[in-house]
C-alpha cells in the first residue's frame, strides 16, 4: 500500500461509510432506502435482507446490496451479525395462521442474530398504532399504556418489548408507531378500489377516528430516527389530519370524482363487512405527533390527506 494511503479500519469514524441494513424492504423500505441513498450516498452503504431471490435484481437497481435470509429461518440470519451500524426493521410479525398468536418470532430471531457480534449503534422498528387499542376518540400520545385488542396488535406489543430489551445493551432503539399508510404510487395505497366496490362506512354517530401517514413522510421519519431518535423512545408517526373514517372516504371520493360510500349502522356492519375491516372500525383514536416533529425534526411534506389524495394527471384514470 502506498505510504499516502490509510487502511479503512484506521480512518476516523466520521470518514467511514455507515452501513445501514433494511429488514422488510417492501414499499416503505425502498422509499426509506431512497431517502438514505440520495443526499447521504457518500456516507451510507445500503444493505437489504430479502428471502426472495427474485427481488435481488430490483434491490441492486435501487442501489442496495441484497442479503439472502429468512426471518422464519433463524440460522439464515447469522451473516447479519456485526454487519451494519444502523438497522431499520420494517418486517411484520407472522400472520394468525403461522405460529404463536401473541408473539413475534421474527423480531426475536433478528435481534438474536444481531447480538452475535458487534451491536449496531441504532435500530428503528416500525410498529403500529393498533397497540393502543380503542381510545374512544381521545387524543393519544406516546405515554398512553398499550391496550391491544387483536392478536395482530398483541404481536406488535411483543416485538416492541423485544426491541426495548435489545436497547438495554447500548443500542439506541426507536419504536415508530404507524397508522394507515397511503400514497398514490403505492399498491392499494388509495381508497379508490374500495370506493369502486361501494364498501359501506359507518353512520356519523357510530363512526371512529382514523389516522394516516403518507408513505414518503414515513420513509423520511424512518431515516430521521436512525440519526435523531432518542434512546428507547416511542414516536407516533402520523400526519395532521383529524377526520373520522367515513369523512375520510367521503373526501377521497370527492377528490377522485367517485360516489361517496353508503353509510350503515354499526348494528348491521357485522352482516356486510369483512372481519379485518370491522376490527379497524372498533377502534377510535386521534394521534398526537408532537414528539415526531420536535425530536425527529420532521416537517411533513404531506400534512393532510387532502393534499396526498388530490388527483394528478394519469394516476386515477378517466
Secondary structure as UniProt FT lines:
FT   TURN            3..4
FT   HELIX           8..10
FT   HELIX           13..15
FT   STRAND          18..23
FT   HELIX           27..39
FT   TURN            40..43
FT   STRAND          44..50
FT   HELIX           53..55
FT   HELIX           56..61
FT   TURN            62..63
FT   STRAND          65..68
FT   TURN            71..72
FT   HELIX           74..80
FT   TURN            81..83
FT   STRAND          86..89
FT   TURN            96..97
FT   HELIX           105..114
FT   TURN            115..116
FT   STRAND          122..128
FT   HELIX           129..132
FT   TURN            136..137
FT   STRAND          139..140
FT   TURN            142..143
FT   HELIX           151..167
FT   TURN            168..170
FT   STRAND          172..178
FT   STRAND          180..182
FT   TURN            184..185
FT   TURN            187..188
FT   HELIX           192..196
FT   TURN            197..198
FT   STRAND          201..202
FT   HELIX           204..206
FT   STRAND          209..210
FT   STRAND          212..214
FT   HELIX           215..228
FT   TURN            231..232
FT   STRAND          233..237
FT   STRAND          243..244
FT   HELIX           245..256
FT   STRAND          263..264
FT   HELIX           266..272
FT   HELIX           275..280
FT   TURN            281..282
FT   STRAND          286..287
FT   HELIX           290..295
FT   HELIX           305..309
FT   TURN            313..315
//
